[in-house]
């Protein structure tokens, strides 16, 4: 018996295949490895009691401002950080940090060691069609983003649990890869700290764009800093004495990632989603495609993360996903006037058509030929309609031909199944 098979597959809208985010234990461990941990990959009972990495600052500190120990005129403190993953369905990520950087900050006030310790579901699945934060007007948008307490609460679905100090966690939005806390973007006046509206003064920071909190003495970022990836040596200058930083801190922030022009992990948000630098995998600076929380769907399988941008809220302004209104906030002079979806978010939102054309020709020894032709079109939208049309012509089908046809149908179904799996291949970087 001789059998010939011709299978023609034409697939449109492959991106419409609904897959889950990259949140396996292996995915989590890969992200955890991006952090400059000091615990050897094993969670500690107390981050402040653990052994970290010494940072020696020969100037810039006094006995009252040094977060460690003074040896003559040199302040020595320890950077302590531990990021670990555990469990399955869901995978959990635990972040423990004393909040101190790997470099010598320029601070006019005291800096203190912290006890940050929280656990949350890692990179949870989210849906662009079901945003957590929605605003359709400037006032509604401002009430969400221009609010220093907007990230005090994490959505319950993420199972966020605090084990360390709870006082500072109310205004922390995430943790940088160097262990420094990323505070909610707003100043105490609920305005952009660098381009404030309403006549407020801009806050002062050092050239790594960090400064201490006046109430907790915690050194922190409001905007992305390349110092987290490449720590400077010696005592750094202030932003005001660094011409490019003083000229435009938002532009300067992006420039500090000039050696990282690809999608780079720079932190983890308190809701368990990854924070990336200002560039995509293709080396394109992110200037659009993000929602009101500064979050973006950034690949074809549905991963959602926050990206560093040149516009307010710079890293993250709320826990997303959010919506994409044509509106702007009233607390910043450096905010987008509208928000637009990334190409991936659009693909998950719009309807997608899949057309499969299959032709199977079976020739048996007797010379009889059986031809099966089918054309199936499936449309998925908010209201799902499925139409199946088929046209089959059969001439002198022997029992062997019927058996072969059934076998080929099973083979074809397996082929389609394997293709779907290939298109659902996970990507996180």
BELMOHU-V915366 format. One record per backbone hydrogen bond with DSSP energy under -0.5 kcal/mol. CO is the residue of the C=O (numbers start at 0). NH is the residue of the N-H. Records with the same first field share a line. If there is no record, write none. Layout:
BEGIN
CO = NH ; NH
END
This chain:
BEGIN
4 = 6
5 = 7
6 = 8
7 = 9
8 = 10
9 = 11
12 = 15
13 = 16
16 = 18
20 = 22
22 = 90
23 = 27
24 = 28
25 = 29
26 = 30
27 = 31
28 = 32
30 = 33
31 = 34
34 = 36
38 = 41
45 = 49
46 = 49
52 = 78
54 = 56 ; 76
55 = 57
56 = 74
61 = 64 ; 65
64 = 110
68 = 75
69 = 71
70 = 72 ; 73
73 = 70 ; 75
74 = 56 ; 76
75 = 68
76 = 54
77 = 79
78 = 52
79 = 97
80 = 37 ; 38
81 = 95
83 = 93
85 = 91
90 = 121
91 = 85
92 = 119
93 = 83
94 = 117
95 = 81
96 = 115
97 = 113
102 = 104
103 = 235
104 = 106
114 = 116 ; 164
115 = 96
116 = 162 ; 163
117 = 94
118 = 160
119 = 92
126 = 129
132 = 322
136 = 140
137 = 141
138 = 142
139 = 143
140 = 143 ; 144
141 = 145
144 = 146
146 = 149
148 = 151
154 = 157
155 = 158
157 = 120
160 = 118
165 = 169
166 = 169
167 = 170 ; 171
170 = 183
172 = 269
173 = 181
174 = 267
175 = 178
176 = 35
179 = 175
180 = 182 ; 220
181 = 172 ; 173
184 = 192
186 = 189
190 = 186
192 = 202
194 = 332
196 = 199
204 = 238 ; 239
205 = 208
208 = 221
209 = 205
210 = 219
212 = 216
216 = 111
217 = 212
218 = 180
219 = 210
220 = 182
224 = 227
225 = 228 ; 229
233 = 103
236 = 206
238 = 241 ; 245
240 = 242
241 = 244 ; 245
242 = 246
243 = 247
247 = 251
248 = 252
249 = 253
250 = 254
251 = 255
252 = 255
253 = 256
254 = 257
256 = 259
259 = 261
261 = 263
263 = 276
265 = 176
266 = 274
267 = 174
268 = 271
271 = 122
272 = 268
273 = 275 ; 305
274 = 265 ; 266
275 = 307
276 = 307
277 = 285
279 = 282
283 = 279
284 = 286
288 = 341
289 = 339
290 = 293
292 = 316 ; 317
293 = 306
294 = 290
295 = 297 ; 304
298 = 301
302 = 297 ; 298
304 = 295
305 = 275
310 = 313
311 = 335
312 = 314 ; 315
313 = 308
315 = 184
317 = 319
320 = 131 ; 132
322 = 291
324 = 326 ; 338
330 = 191 ; 196
333 = 311
341 = 345
342 = 346
343 = 347
344 = 348
345 = 349
351 = 379
353 = 377
355 = 357 ; 375
357 = 373
359 = 371
361 = 369
363 = 366
367 = 363
368 = 394
369 = 361
370 = 372 ; 392
371 = 359
372 = 390
373 = 357
374 = 388
375 = 355
376 = 386
377 = 353
378 = 380 ; 384
379 = 351
381 = 383
384 = 378
386 = 376
388 = 374
390 = 372
392 = 370
395 = 397
397 = 401
398 = 402
399 = 403
400 = 404
401 = 405
402 = 406
403 = 407
404 = 408
405 = 409
406 = 410
407 = 411
408 = 412
409 = 413
410 = 414
411 = 415
412 = 416
413 = 417
414 = 418
415 = 419
416 = 420
417 = 421
418 = 422
419 = 423
420 = 423
421 = 424
END
